[in-house]
């Protein structure tokens, strides 16, 4: 089983990147790579999940590693036979005594639960926009345009074996891993060039964004030279530029038009990233 997050051979629950991520990061990875939030499987969604397992903390129908977030707590809870048994006492049903009690605000227990939810987390459905750039890779004495993800969360640049074969890149071994070296630059002739050493991942790919978004999401960045003008169009990416080249890519300049999206200037143009409502 090839992990969609790191490209190694293991289930998502054993992925180092997934295990080290905080709750918001785990949700982002599950949503981005289309895993089931109930069992973390990758061939179905939670609506079609046949797993009988549930969260070990609260008993709801989400994976235990995703416990504590409101977005995964809105699905049906797998109730035990004791919970499904009708109560013979009407006193077990809690009802407000008057409209005054309802207007007075939530109970202390509800206030405690709400305090765990970050005010920055929107209850509106959102998609993660990863920073992407259309770059050129020099191979066989010519440049090829390739879409890449810029991810400061991985220690090494990674390239799919499929892209290596398509471009005819030469590979070698380093510390028992297949690697290849190549030169990248932006799409303009004046763009800077960078020499990169990338780890080769078998069947490695990232789908970003998870679905195509309305093109009007570009409007706040009108007039900017974007590294990926079609950042809102969903497609598979076979190259991820990691922290090993991150500092060499970024340049001074940050545009925050409001909302949850921003644009960071780079040698490729402005990189758009953040969370987008859909």
C-alpha positions as CSV (number, residue, x, y, z in Angstrom):
1,X,0.0,0.0,0.0
2,X,1.5,3.3,-1.1
3,X,0.9,6.2,1.2
4,X,-0.6,9.2,-0.6
5,X,1.0,11.6,1.8
6,X,4.7,10.6,1.7
7,X,4.8,8.0,-1.1
8,X,6.3,5.3,1.2
9,X,4.7,1.8,1.7
10,X,2.4,2.0,4.7
11,X,-1.2,2.9,5.7
12,X,-1.9,6.5,6.5
13,X,-2.1,5.9,10.2
14,X,1.6,4.9,10.2
15,X,2.7,7.8,8.1
16,X,5.3,10.0,10.0
17,X,3.9,13.2,8.4
18,X,0.4,12.3,9.5
19,X,1.4,11.2,13.0
20,X,3.4,14.4,13.6
21,X,0.7,16.7,12.3
22,X,-1.6,18.5,14.7
23,X,-5.4,18.0,14.5
24,X,-5.9,20.6,11.8
25,X,-3.0,19.2,9.8
26,X,-4.4,15.7,10.0
27,X,-7.8,16.9,8.8
28,X,-6.1,18.7,5.9
29,X,-4.3,15.6,4.9
30,X,-7.4,13.4,5.1
31,X,-9.4,15.8,3.0
32,X,-6.7,16.6,0.5
33,X,-5.9,13.0,-0.3
34,X,-9.5,11.8,-0.1
35,X,-9.2,9.4,2.8
36,X,-12.1,8.1,4.8
37,X,-12.4,10.0,8.1
38,X,-13.9,6.9,9.8
39,X,-11.2,4.3,9.0
40,X,-8.5,6.3,7.1
41,X,-9.0,4.0,4.0
42,X,-8.3,5.5,0.6
43,X,-10.7,3.7,-1.6
44,X,-14.0,5.1,-0.3
45,X,-15.4,8.0,1.7
46,X,-17.0,7.9,5.2
47,X,-20.5,7.7,3.6
48,X,-19.6,4.3,2.1
49,X,-17.4,3.1,5.0
50,X,-18.3,-0.4,6.2
51,X,-15.9,-0.4,9.2
52,X,-17.6,-1.1,12.5
53,X,-14.9,0.7,14.5
54,X,-15.3,4.0,16.2
55,X,-13.4,6.6,18.0
56,X,-11.8,5.1,21.2
57,X,-12.3,8.4,23.0
58,X,-16.0,9.4,22.3
59,X,-17.4,6.4,20.4
60,X,-18.4,8.5,17.3
61,X,-17.9,7.3,13.8
62,X,-14.5,8.9,13.1
63,X,-11.0,7.7,13.5
64,X,-9.4,8.1,16.9
65,X,-6.6,10.3,15.5
66,X,-9.2,12.8,14.4
67,X,-11.0,13.1,17.8
68,X,-11.7,16.6,19.1
69,X,-12.8,18.4,15.9
70,X,-16.3,19.5,15.2
71,X,-16.1,18.8,11.5
72,X,-15.7,15.1,12.0
73,X,-18.2,14.9,14.8
74,X,-21.3,15.7,12.7
75,X,-21.7,12.2,11.3
76,X,-23.9,9.5,12.8
77,X,-22.5,7.9,15.9
78,X,-22.4,4.1,16.0
79,X,-24.5,3.5,19.0
80,X,-24.4,0.4,21.2
81,X,-27.5,-1.8,21.8
82,X,-27.8,-0.2,25.2
83,X,-27.9,3.3,23.6
84,X,-30.5,2.2,21.1
85,X,-32.8,0.8,23.7
86,X,-35.8,3.2,24.3
87,X,-36.1,4.6,27.8
88,X,-39.1,3.9,29.9
89,X,-38.8,7.1,31.8
90,X,-39.7,10.4,30.3
91,X,-37.4,12.1,32.8
92,X,-34.4,10.9,30.8
93,X,-35.3,13.5,28.1
94,X,-33.8,16.9,28.9
95,X,-36.1,19.8,28.1
96,X,-35.7,23.5,28.8
97,X,-38.1,24.8,31.4
98,X,-38.7,28.1,29.7
99,X,-37.7,30.3,26.9
100,X,-35.8,32.4,29.4
101,X,-33.4,29.5,30.1
102,X,-32.8,29.0,26.4
103,X,-32.0,32.7,25.8
104,X,-29.7,32.8,28.9
105,X,-26.9,31.0,26.9
106,X,-25.3,27.6,26.7
107,X,-24.7,25.5,29.8
108,X,-21.2,25.4,31.4
109,X,-20.5,22.0,29.8
110,X,-21.3,23.4,26.3
111,X,-19.1,26.4,27.0
112,X,-16.3,24.1,27.9
113,X,-16.7,22.2,24.7
114,X,-16.9,25.4,22.6
115,X,-13.7,26.7,24.2
116,X,-11.8,23.8,22.5
117,X,-12.8,25.0,19.0
118,X,-10.4,27.5,17.5
119,X,-12.1,30.8,16.5
120,X,-10.2,30.6,13.2
121,X,-11.9,27.4,12.2
122,X,-14.9,28.0,10.0
123,X,-18.0,25.7,10.1
124,X,-18.4,26.4,6.4
125,X,-17.0,23.7,4.1
126,X,-13.5,24.5,3.0
127,X,-10.8,23.2,0.7
128,X,-7.0,23.4,1.3
129,X,-5.2,25.4,-1.4
130,X,-1.6,24.2,-1.4
131,X,1.1,26.6,-2.9
132,X,1.7,25.4,-6.4
133,X,3.9,26.7,-9.3
134,X,4.2,26.0,-12.9
135,X,8.0,25.5,-13.4
136,X,10.3,24.3,-16.0
137,X,12.6,21.3,-15.6
138,X,15.7,21.1,-17.8
139,X,16.1,17.6,-19.3
140,X,17.6,16.2,-22.5
141,X,18.8,19.7,-23.5
142,X,15.3,21.2,-23.3
143,X,12.9,22.6,-20.7
144,X,9.6,20.9,-19.8
145,X,6.7,22.6,-18.0
146,X,5.7,20.9,-14.8
147,X,3.3,21.8,-12.0
148,X,4.9,21.5,-8.6
149,X,3.7,21.8,-5.0
150,X,5.9,23.8,-2.6
151,X,5.7,22.1,0.8
152,X,7.9,23.2,3.7
153,X,6.5,20.3,5.7
154,X,8.7,17.7,4.0
155,X,12.5,17.5,4.4
156,X,13.3,16.5,0.9
157,X,12.1,17.3,-2.6
158,X,10.3,14.4,-4.1
159,X,9.5,13.4,-7.7
160,X,7.3,10.7,-9.0
161,X,9.0,7.8,-10.8
162,X,6.4,8.3,-13.6
163,X,7.7,11.9,-14.2
164,X,11.3,10.7,-14.1
165,X,10.5,8.2,-16.9
166,X,8.5,10.8,-18.9
167,X,11.4,13.3,-18.9
168,X,14.1,10.8,-19.2
169,X,15.9,11.9,-16.1
170,X,19.0,10.0,-14.9
171,X,18.8,8.3,-11.5
172,X,21.3,7.1,-9.0
173,X,21.4,5.8,-5.4
174,X,22.2,7.8,-2.3
175,X,21.9,6.3,1.2
176,X,20.0,3.3,-0.3
177,X,17.4,5.6,-2.0
178,X,16.8,6.4,-5.6
179,X,17.5,10.1,-6.4
180,X,17.9,12.2,-9.4
181,X,19.3,15.7,-10.0
182,X,17.9,18.4,-12.4
183,X,17.7,22.1,-12.9
184,X,14.4,24.0,-12.4
185,X,13.4,27.6,-13.2
186,X,10.3,29.7,-13.6
187,X,8.4,30.1,-16.9
188,X,9.9,33.5,-17.7
189,X,13.2,33.7,-19.5
190,X,14.6,36.0,-16.7
191,X,13.7,33.5,-14.0
192,X,16.4,32.2,-11.7
193,X,17.6,28.6,-12.0
194,X,18.0,26.2,-9.2
195,X,19.8,22.8,-9.1
196,X,17.8,20.3,-7.2
197,X,18.4,16.7,-5.9
198,X,15.1,14.9,-5.5
199,X,14.1,11.5,-4.0
200,X,12.2,9.3,-6.4
201,X,8.9,8.0,-5.1
202,X,7.1,5.0,-6.7
203,X,3.7,6.1,-7.9
204,X,4.0,9.4,-5.9
205,X,1.4,12.0,-6.7
206,X,-0.7,14.7,-5.0
207,X,-4.2,15.8,-6.1
208,X,-4.5,19.5,-5.4
209,X,-6.9,21.1,-4.8
210,X,-9.2,18.2,-4.0
211,X,-11.7,19.6,-6.5
212,X,-11.8,22.5,-8.9
213,X,-13.0,25.8,-7.4
214,X,-14.8,28.7,-8.9
215,X,-12.4,30.8,-11.0
216,X,-13.6,34.0,-9.1
217,X,-11.2,32.9,-6.3
218,X,-8.5,34.6,-8.4
219,X,-10.1,38.0,-8.3
220,X,-8.3,39.3,-5.1
221,X,-5.0,38.6,-6.8
222,X,-5.7,40.4,-10.0
223,X,-2.6,42.2,-11.3
224,X,-0.2,39.8,-9.7
225,X,2.1,37.5,-11.6
226,X,1.0,34.1,-10.2
227,X,3.3,31.2,-10.0
228,X,0.3,29.0,-11.0
229,X,-2.4,31.0,-12.7
230,X,-4.7,27.9,-12.5
231,X,-4.1,27.2,-8.8
232,X,-7.8,26.6,-8.3
233,X,-8.0,23.8,-11.0
234,X,-7.8,20.3,-9.5
235,X,-5.0,18.1,-11.1
236,X,-2.4,15.6,-10.1
237,X,1.0,16.9,-9.2
238,X,4.1,14.7,-9.5
239,X,6.7,17.0,-8.0
240,X,6.9,18.4,-4.5
241,X,9.6,21.0,-3.6
242,X,10.5,20.5,0.0
243,X,12.3,22.4,2.8
244,X,15.6,21.7,1.2
245,X,14.9,24.3,-1.5
246,X,12.2,26.3,0.3
247,X,14.5,29.2,1.4
248,X,16.0,29.5,-2.1
249,X,12.6,29.8,-3.6
250,X,10.9,32.5,-1.4
251,X,11.4,36.3,-1.9
252,X,10.2,39.3,0.1
253,X,6.6,40.2,-0.6
254,X,3.3,39.0,1.0
255,X,-0.2,39.9,-0.2
256,X,-3.1,39.3,2.2
257,X,-6.3,40.5,0.5
258,X,-8.4,39.3,3.4
259,X,-10.1,36.0,4.1
260,X,-8.1,32.8,4.4
261,X,-6.0,33.1,1.3
262,X,-2.6,34.8,0.8
263,X,0.0,35.1,-1.9
264,X,3.8,34.8,-1.1
265,X,6.3,36.1,-3.6
266,X,8.8,33.6,-5.0
267,X,11.2,33.2,-7.9
268,X,8.3,31.6,-9.8
269,X,5.8,34.4,-9.1
270,X,3.2,34.7,-6.3
271,X,2.3,31.4,-4.6
272,X,-1.3,31.4,-3.5
273,X,-2.3,29.2,-0.5
274,X,-4.7,28.9,2.4
275,X,-8.3,27.7,2.9
276,X,-11.0,28.4,0.5
277,X,-14.8,28.0,0.9
278,X,-16.6,26.0,-1.8
